C-alpha cells in the first residue's frame, strides 16, 4: 500500500493579466518567510537559519520566478498555508497544481 504524496502548487511570478510580478525578489522573500516550517520544526540550531523549507521553495520555471508550495505545509501550520495562498490570491498570481516527483529520489 502506497501513501499518496501531498499535492504541490506552483505560484508563478506572473499575474492573471500576464504582467511580471514585482519586486523581482518576491519568491525569495516569500519562501524566506516560510523557512522555519520544516520537518521536525524550526528549532534546529544553526541549520534552522540556512536554506528554505522543503514545503515552500523558490524556483525558476521556464524563465519565470515561482514558488513551489507543498500541501504538507497546511498540515504543519494552517496559518502559514493560508498566508502563502492568500498572498498569491491577493496579488492575482497564477497558481497551478504541480505533479510531485514520484521517482523517490
KAQUINOR-V747084 format. One record per pair of residues at least 6 apart in sequence whose C-alpha atoms are under 8 Angstrom apart, sorted by the first residue. I is the first residue (numbers start at 1). J is the second residue. D is the distance in Angstrom with one decimal. If there is no record, write none. Layout:
I/J/D ; I/J/D
This chain:
5/100/7.3 ; 5/102/8.0 ; 6/70/6.4 ; 6/71/5.4 ; 6/72/5.7 ; 6/100/7.8 ; 7/70/6.0 ; 7/71/5.3 ; 7/72/7.7 ; 7/97/7.2 ; 7/98/7.2 ; 7/99/7.2 ; 7/100/6.6 ; 8/68/6.7 ; 8/69/5.5 ; 8/70/4.4 ; 8/71/5.8 ; 8/97/5.9 ; 8/98/5.1 ; 8/99/6.6 ; 8/100/6.1 ; 9/68/5.7 ; 9/69/5.2 ; 9/70/6.4 ; 9/71/7.6 ; 9/95/6.6 ; 9/96/5.5 ; 9/97/4.4 ; 9/98/5.2 ; 10/66/6.4 ; 10/67/5.7 ; 10/68/4.6 ; 10/69/6.4 ; 10/95/5.5 ; 10/96/5.3 ; 10/97/6.2 ; 10/98/6.2 ; 11/66/5.4 ; 11/67/5.2 ; 11/68/6.4 ; 11/69/7.6 ; 11/88/6.7 ; 11/93/6.6 ; 11/94/5.9 ; 11/95/4.6 ; 11/96/6.8 ; 12/64/6.8 ; 12/65/6.2 ; 12/66/4.4 ; 12/67/6.7 ; 12/93/6.2 ; 12/94/5.3 ; 12/95/6.3 ; 13/20/5.9 ; 13/21/5.1 ; 13/22/8.0 ; 13/27/7.7 ; 13/64/6.2 ; 13/65/5.2 ; 13/66/5.5 ; 13/93/6.5 ; 13/94/7.4 ; 14/20/4.7 ; 14/21/5.4 ; 14/64/7.6 ; 14/93/5.7 ; 14/94/6.1 ; 15/21/6.3 ; 15/91/7.2 ; 15/92/5.2 ; 15/93/4.3 ; 15/94/5.8 ; 16/92/5.7 ; 16/93/5.8 ; 16/94/5.7 ; 21/93/7.8 ; 27/58/5.4 ; 27/59/7.8 ; 27/65/6.6 ; 27/66/6.1 ; 27/67/5.8 ; 28/58/5.8 ; 30/67/7.9 ; 30/84/7.5 ; 31/52/6.4 ; 31/53/7.4 ; 31/56/5.5 ; 31/57/5.7 ; 31/58/6.1 ; 31/67/7.1 ; 32/52/6.2 ; 34/52/7.4 ; 34/53/6.4 ; 34/56/6.5 ; 34/80/7.2 ; 35/42/7.9 ; 35/48/7.9 ; 35/49/7.9 ; 35/51/7.0 ; 35/52/4.6 ; 35/53/4.5 ; 35/56/7.5 ; 36/42/4.5 ; 36/43/7.9 ; 36/48/6.7 ; 36/49/7.9 ; 36/52/7.8 ; 36/53/6.5 ; 37/53/5.7 ; 37/55/7.4 ; 37/73/7.5 ; 37/76/7.6 ; 37/77/7.8 ; 38/53/5.2 ; 38/54/6.5 ; 38/55/7.1 ; 42/48/5.6 ; 54/70/7.9 ; 55/68/7.6 ; 55/69/5.5 ; 55/70/4.8 ; 55/71/7.7 ; 55/72/6.8 ; 55/73/5.8 ; 56/67/6.5 ; 56/68/5.6 ; 56/69/4.5 ; 56/70/6.5 ; 56/73/8.0 ; 57/67/5.4 ; 57/68/5.2 ; 57/69/6.6 ; 58/65/7.3 ; 58/66/5.8 ; 58/67/4.3 ; 58/68/6.3 ; 59/65/6.0 ; 59/66/5.3 ; 59/67/5.9 ; 59/68/7.0 ; 60/66/5.7 ; 71/81/7.7 ; 73/80/7.1 ; 73/81/5.8 ; 74/80/7.2 ; 74/81/4.9 ; 74/82/7.7 ; 88/94/7.3 ; 88/95/7.3
